[in-house]
């Protein structure tokens, strides 16, 4: 028997007293679909189940997988081209007033579909550093929760000439983009911030790190600084997003970076369709 109450976005939104709407009490997944298959689909669902458990929201992998099948049958023929986007929004449920959740709440699951965004320039994109600091609560590190106001404010800085802005913590350490994780190539070593520092631990990030290590590549997880990116030892900066793939950065804050297309041959997200 289903645990969640299922809502289709095209048939109406969540109830007005939903805790996701009132307090951001929930989380979401955005999945690139091609026909009726999804990029890294199992990893998306595993992350939602795991992180929902961290928030005390009960949902099963089997239930989410069943909903994805229903959604793919419902939406896939509406989109042509290279794919579409399936979004799952899970909240603690509806009812009550105040921050303290009631016991025995039934989660709500909102399902929506949208067109695939345009592909980024394969020759590299232009980015800048954000002026909005990103604070990561250790209890929520890595969770793709509905609390994304810092990213919303930073995304407002993205003009037509920019693809993304890179956010830093209060000490100036680079954390991630508004919608992307970071991967730097320096001294023939792949470097990325550790999960404990991230607002969102992307599924593509984890899959790619595993793939690089399997190939015998040197990978380290540590803090990134502006000097790492702008210094002469930088061999390339990449933005990771399971919808957009691996995106090389050509220019950051007016500084040109080396662009190496080799990572694209190692990482083709369409190989992970399931």
N, C-alpha and C positions, 0 to 999 in steps of 0.2 A: 504494500500500500504506500502511496506517495506520502512523503513527509512534508513537502512544501506545497504552498498554494501557488499554482501556476497562473501567470498573467502574460498575455500577448500584447506587446506595446501598441500594435495597430488596432486593438479592440478596446483600448482605454488603458490608463496608467494605473499606478498603485493607489490603494486607498489613501485618503487624506491624512489618516492617523498613522501611516506607516513610519516606523522608526528610522528607516533609511532616509526618508524625506525630512523628518524632523531633526535628526541628530547625526546623519551620516553613519548610522549604525548598520554597517554591512560592507560588502565588497563586490568586485565585478571582475569579469574576464572578457577580453576582446580577442576574438579568434578569427584568423584569416581562413576563409572557406574557398574551396575550388569544387564546384558542383556540390556533392554531398559529403565531401571529405574535408577535414580540417588540418591545418599546419600545427604540428605538435599538440594535437587535440588531447591526448591522454595526459600530457604534462599540464596543460591548462586546467583540466578537471581535477587532477591530483592536487594542484596548488590551491584551487578553490576549496576542496574538501579539507586539506590540511590547515589552511589559514582560517577557514570558517570555524574549525575546531579550536583554534587559538582564541577566537572571539566568543566561543561558547555557543555557536550556531550549528545546529545538527542538520547535515545533509550528506547523502551518500554518493559515491562515484557512480553507482548503477543508476540512480535517479537522474543525475546530471547527464549521463550518457544517453539515457532514454529520451530526455528532452532534446538533446542535440540531434538525435535521429528524427524526431518530430519536426524540429525546426528546419533541418536540411530538406526534408520532403516538402515542407510548406513554402520555403523561400528560394530554393536553388534555381528553379526555372525562371524566376523573375529577374535574374542578373545574368548578363552575358559578359564576355571578355574573360579576364584572368581571375575572376573570383568576386567574393563579397565578404562582408563582415558580419559575424554573429556575435552579439553581445549578451552576456548573462549577468544580470544584476540580482544579487542575493541579499536580502535584508533580514533582520531578526524577526520581523513581523509587524503587525499592526496592533494598536490598542494601548491604553494607559496614557498617563501624562507624567512628565518629569523624566529625568535621566535613568532612574532605576528601572530596569526591565522587569516585567511581570514573569512569574514562573510559568512554565508550560507553554510559552509562546510558539506559534507555528510560523516558520520562516515563509517569506514571500520570495518568489523567483520571477523576475521580469525578463522576458525574452524579446529581443528586437533584432532587426537586420538593416543593413545599409550598404551602399555601393563601396567598392574598394577605392581608397584614395589614390591619386596619381602616384606613379612610381618616382622616387627621387632620382636626381641626376647621377648616373653611374660613374661619371668622371669626378664626382665629389660635390659637396654642398658647402654653403657658407653659414657659419654659426657665430655666436657671440657669447660672452659671459653675461649671466643674468645679474641684476642688481637685487633680486629677491633672495634672501637667505633661506635655506632649506633645513628645517629642524626635524631630526628623525628620533622619535620616541623609541627607546630600546624594546619596549613591550610590543611595538607595532612594526618593527623593522622588517622590511621586505614584503609586507602585506599590501596587496592592491585594494586598499579600503576605499570607501566612498569619501573619505576626508582628503580632498585634493585642492584646497584653496590656495596653498602656496604655488602649486603648479599652474593654477588658473591665473594667478597674478603674474607669474613669470611668463606665461604664454602670451599675455597681453603685450609683452615687449617684442614679440616676433613680428617684424614688419615684412613687407613683400620681398625684400631682398634677403631675408634670413630664412633658413630651414628650421633652426632650433636654437635655443639658448641653453647654456650649461649652468646648472645651479651648484652653489657651494654652501657648505655649512657655515656656522658663525665664526669659525677660525680660518675660513678661506680655502679649506680643502674641497676639491672638486668631488661632487657626489654623483650626479646624473643629469640628464636633460629633462625637460618637462614630460617627455614621453619615451625616453630612450635611456638605456644603460650605456656605459662607456667602456671601451677597450682600447688600450694604448699599446703601440709597439715601440719598445725602447731597448737599445743594445741587444737586439734579437730576442727579447723576452716580451711576452704578452703580459700586460699589467691591467688589472681592473680593481675597483674598490670592493672590499669584502661585503658580504650580505648584511652584516651587522650595522653597516653605515648607510644602507640603501633604504629609500622610501618604498621602492618597488624592486623586488628581485625578479627580473624577467626570465621567462622560460627559455627564450632564445639564448640569453646570456649563459644559462647553466648548460644547455645542450652544446653550445659552441665551445665552452671551456672543456667539457668532457671530450669533445671531438679533437680539440687541439692536443690534449694530453695523450689521447690514444695514438696520435700521430708522432708522439715523442717531442712535441714542441714544449719549450720552457714557458710555464704559466705561473704567475704569482698574483696573489690577492693582497693588495695593500692600498693605502691612501694615495690619491693622485694630487699633485700640486700644479699650479699654473706653470711653474718652472719645468715640470716634466713635459708639459705639452708644448711650450714655446722654446725649450732648450734645443741645442744643436743635435742632441742624441735621439730626439723624437723621430721615429721612422713611420709614423702614421697614427691618426686617431680615427676610431670608428664608433658609430652610433648603432646600437642594437635594439631592434624592435621586431617582434614576431610577425607583425603585419607588414612592415616596410623592409624587413630583412637587415642585412649588414650594409650600412651607409658610410662611405669614406668622407672625411672632412677635408675639404680643399683649402678653406680659409677660416681662421678663427680670430675675431677681434682685429681684423685687418692684416693678420700675419698668415702668410702662405705656409702650408704644411705639405710634406711629401705625401703623394697618393700612390698606394700600391693596391692593385686590383687582385692580388693573389689570394686574399682572404675570401673573395667571392667564389673562387673555385673550390675552396675548402668547405664553404658553408652555402648550401642551396636549400633554403627552407622548404621548397616544394618537394624535396626528397623525403620530407617527414610527413607527408599527407597520410592520414589514416581515417 
